[in-house]
Amino acid sequence: MDILLGVMFAVLGSIFYGVSVVPRKLSKQKVSTFVMFDGLGFFIASVVFFGIIKLCGNTENLFDIHLILWGALCGTIWMAGSTFFFMALDRIGLSKSSQWKNLQGPIGAFLIFFILSEASSVNIWFLLASITAIFISALLFSIKGKNEKKFNIWGIVFATTAAILYGCVALIQKYLSMEGFVFAQQIWFSLFVFLSAFIFMLIKEKNVKCFKEPFKKDNAMGLLGGGLYFLGSLFVALAYSYMSGSVAFTIVQLNAFWIILIGIIFFKEIDFKQHWKRIVLGFLFVALGIGMLSFA
């Protein structure tokens, strides 16, 4: 029963993670400002939810110094990862950027396997096979879009950097879940996403004019994205409580399917009729990569 609950939570997490990036496509806000509002939406949702479960009897210690320090590190790394990912998304679109970011799957699993003592069950060959399959899939989806004049190497560099950073976030989240901070971690994680993003935005933009109209469409999209990400993060944290981190994180990589489908179907980023063979083959390699990660 615990495994089934873990799978259910991991799948729900993948769906909300996938949907949470869509608001960026609907916003014209600068990346630094959007990430800040994204973090603010994440923080507000985390505080509201934690307050509710606290009233229901949750006993997690919100002010544990261990939790605060790791939460601060996690939030700061996530802010950097999201900044790189949204920069990639703006350059090469949802479908392609998500494929390169999907390398976070084997990277996160690799870190969890070896750092959190799950290495006893690891099969390094399956892990390498997963990395290879996902890399091939990313290459297949690197099709020049209708609005692209040339192949954008920087988009790929930014998305791959985001994958590495997100893999580190997965490691920290799993560790905090193992320590019993399933819900409290969201508070500090999200707070430091917002704080680090605010400092970065202040340095980059040198003003706080965006706060004059916090619910302006472009800013509101950031708040919505943060709220959706909170739901994904919550379900993933719950999944970590019911199953091994490496397996849960593998299932969460299904978010790549949802993001690619949204990019192709709703935003017409890639002409399906013209490139259907590469797209279908790309999906098959995504599935193969996730499958290999599961066997690893």
C-alpha positions in Angstrom: 0.0 0.0 0.0 2.9 2.4 0.8 4.4 1.8 -2.6 1.1 2.6 -4.3 0.8 5.8 -2.4 4.4 6.7 -3.2 3.7 6.1 -6.9 0.5 8.1 -6.9 2.2 11.1 -5.1 5.2 11.0 -7.5 2.9 11.0 -10.6 0.9 13.9 -9.2 4.2 15.7 -8.5 5.3 15.2 -12.1 2.0 16.7 -13.4 2.2 19.8 -11.3 6.0 20.2 -12.0 5.1 20.0 -15.7 2.3 22.5 -15.6 4.2 24.9 -13.3 6.5 26.1 -16.1 3.6 27.1 -18.4 3.0 30.5 -16.8 6.5 31.5 -18.0 5.3 31.1 -21.6 2.4 33.4 -20.8 4.5 36.1 -19.2 6.7 38.7 -20.8 8.3 39.7 -17.5 12.1 39.6 -17.2 13.5 36.3 -16.0 14.9 37.7 -12.8 11.6 39.3 -11.8 9.6 36.3 -12.9 11.7 34.0 -10.7 11.2 36.3 -7.7 7.4 36.2 -8.1 7.6 32.5 -8.7 9.4 32.1 -5.4 6.9 34.4 -3.7 4.0 32.3 -4.9 5.7 29.2 -3.7 6.4 30.7 -0.3 2.8 32.0 0.2 1.3 28.6 -0.7 3.8 26.8 1.6 3.0 29.1 4.6 -0.8 28.7 4.1 -0.5 24.9 3.9 1.8 24.5 6.8 -0.4 26.7 9.0 -3.4 24.4 8.1 -1.5 21.1 8.9 -0.1 22.7 12.1 -3.7 23.3 13.3 -4.4 19.7 12.5 -1.6 18.5 14.8 1.6 18.4 12.7 4.6 18.2 15.0 7.5 19.1 12.7 9.9 21.6 14.1 9.9 24.6 11.8 12.8 26.3 13.5 15.4 23.5 13.6 18.7 25.1 12.6 19.6 22.0 10.5 16.4 22.4 8.5 16.9 26.1 8.0 20.5 25.8 6.7 19.7 23.0 4.3 16.5 24.8 3.2 18.4 28.0 2.5 20.9 26.1 0.4 18.1 24.2 -1.4 16.2 27.4 -2.2 19.2 29.3 -3.4 20.2 26.5 -5.7 16.7 26.1 -7.0 16.5 29.8 -7.8 19.7 29.6 -9.8 18.4 26.5 -11.6 15.1 28.1 -12.4 16.8 31.2 -13.7 18.9 29.1 -16.1 15.9 27.0 -17.1 13.6 30.0 -17.9 16.5 31.6 -19.9 16.7 28.4 -21.9 12.9 28.2 -22.2 12.8 31.8 -23.7 15.5 30.8 -26.2 14.4 27.3 -27.4 10.9 26.8 -26.0 9.2 24.4 -23.6 9.7 21.2 -25.6 13.4 21.4 -26.3 14.5 23.0 -23.0 12.6 20.5 -20.9 14.4 17.6 -22.7 17.9 18.9 -21.8 16.6 19.8 -18.3 15.4 16.2 -18.1 19.0 15.1 -17.5 18.3 16.1 -13.9 16.7 12.6 -13.6 19.9 10.5 -13.9 21.9 13.3 -12.2 19.5 13.4 -9.2 19.3 9.6 -9.0 23.1 9.4 -9.2 23.5 11.8 -6.3 20.8 10.1 -4.2 22.2 6.6 -4.9 25.8 7.4 -3.8 25.4 10.1 -1.2 22.3 8.9 0.6 23.5 5.3 0.9 21.1 3.8 -1.8 24.1 2.6 -3.7 23.7 -1.0 -2.6 21.1 -1.4 -5.2 22.6 0.7 -8.0 23.5 -0.7 -11.4 25.8 1.8 -12.9 25.3 0.4 -16.5 21.6 1.1 -16.4 22.3 4.6 -15.0 24.7 5.3 -17.9 22.2 3.8 -20.3 19.6 6.2 -18.9 21.9 9.2 -19.4 22.6 8.1 -23.0 18.9 7.6 -23.9 17.9 11.0 -22.4 20.8 12.7 -24.2 19.8 11.2 -27.5 16.2 12.2 -26.9 17.3 15.8 -26.3 19.2 15.8 -29.6 16.2 14.5 -31.4 14.0 17.3 -30.0 16.7 19.9 -30.9 14.7 20.8 -34.0 14.8 24.4 -35.3 11.5 25.9 -34.4 9.4 28.1 -36.7 10.6 31.3 -35.0 14.2 30.3 -34.7 16.7 31.7 -37.2 19.5 29.3 -36.1 20.5 26.5 -33.7 20.7 28.1 -30.2 23.6 26.5 -28.3 23.2 28.8 -25.3 19.6 27.5 -24.8 21.0 24.0 -24.5 23.8 25.1 -22.1 21.4 26.9 -19.9 19.0 24.0 -19.7 21.8 21.5 -19.0 23.1 23.7 -16.2 19.6 23.8 -14.8 19.5 20.0 -14.9 22.6 19.8 -12.7 21.3 22.3 -10.2 17.8 20.7 -10.0 19.5 17.3 -9.4 21.2 18.8 -6.4 17.8 20.1 -5.2 16.4 16.6 -5.4 19.2 15.3 -3.2 18.6 17.9 -0.5 14.8 17.4 -0.6 15.2 13.7 -0.2 17.7 14.1 2.7 15.3 16.5 4.6 12.4 14.1 4.0 14.5 11.3 5.5 15.2 13.6 8.5 11.4 14.0 9.0 10.9 17.4 7.6 8.3 16.5 4.9 6.3 19.7 5.1 8.5 22.2 7.1 11.2 22.0 4.4 8.8 23.7 1.9 8.7 26.9 4.1 12.5 27.5 4.2 13.0 26.2 0.7 10.5 28.6 -0.8 11.5 31.5 1.5 15.1 31.4 0.2 14.0 31.0 -3.4 12.2 34.3 -2.9 14.9 36.0 -0.9 17.8 35.0 -3.2 15.7 35.9 -6.3 14.8 39.3 -4.8 18.5 40.1 -4.1 19.4 39.0 -7.6 16.6 41.0 -9.2 17.5 44.1 -7.1 21.2 43.9 -8.2 20.2 43.3 -11.8 17.2 45.7 -12.2 18.2 48.2 -9.5 14.6 49.0 -8.6 11.5 47.4 -7.1 8.9 48.9 -9.4 7.4 45.5 -10.1 5.9 45.5 -6.5 3.7 48.5 -7.4 1.5 46.1 -9.4 2.0 42.6 -7.9 -1.1 41.2 -9.6 -0.4 42.6 -13.0 -0.7 39.7 -15.5 3.0 39.2 -16.0 3.7 39.2 -12.2 0.6 37.1 -11.5 1.8 34.4 -13.8 4.9 34.1 -11.6 2.8 33.8 -8.5 0.7 31.1 -10.2 3.8 29.2 -11.3 5.1 29.3 -7.7 1.8 27.9 -6.4 1.8 25.1 -8.9 5.4 24.3 -8.1 4.5 24.1 -4.4 1.9 21.4 -5.2 4.5 19.5 -7.2 7.1 19.8 -4.5 4.6 18.8 -1.8 3.6 15.6 -3.6 7.2 14.7 -4.3 8.1 15.2 -0.6 5.2 12.9 0.3 6.4 10.3 -2.3 9.9 10.4 -0.7 8.2 9.4 2.6 6.7 6.2 1.1 9.4 5.0 -1.3 13.1 5.2 -2.1 14.3 8.6 -3.4 15.8 7.2 -6.5 12.6 5.5 -7.6 10.4 8.5 -6.7 12.7 10.9 -8.5 12.6 8.6 -11.5 8.8 8.7 -11.7 8.8 12.5 -11.3 10.7 12.7 -14.6 7.4 12.0 -16.3 7.1 15.8 -16.1 9.1 15.9 -19.3 6.2 14.2 -21.2 3.7 16.7 -20.0 6.0 19.7 -20.8 6.8 18.4 -24.3 3.1 17.7 -25.1 2.1 21.2 -23.9 4.8 22.8 -26.0 3.9 20.9 -29.1 0.1 20.9 -28.8 -0.7 24.3 -27.3 2.3 26.5 -28.2 3.1 24.9 -31.6 6.8 25.0 -30.9 7.6 22.1 -33.2 5.7 21.3 -36.4 4.5 17.8 -35.7 3.5 16.9 -39.3 6.9 17.8 -40.5 9.0 16.3 -37.7 6.7 13.5 -36.4 9.3 10.8 -36.8 11.9 12.6 -34.7 9.3 13.6 -32.1 7.9 10.0 -31.8 11.5 8.6 -31.6 12.3 11.3 -29.0 9.4 10.2 -26.9 10.6 6.6 -27.1 14.0 7.5 -25.9 12.5 9.5 -23.1 10.6 6.5 -22.0 13.7 4.3 -22.4 15.7 6.7 -20.3 13.2 6.7 -17.5 12.8 2.9 -17.7 16.6 2.4 -17.5 16.7 4.8 -14.5 14.1 2.6 -12.8 16.1 -0.6 -13.4 19.2 1.2 -12.1 
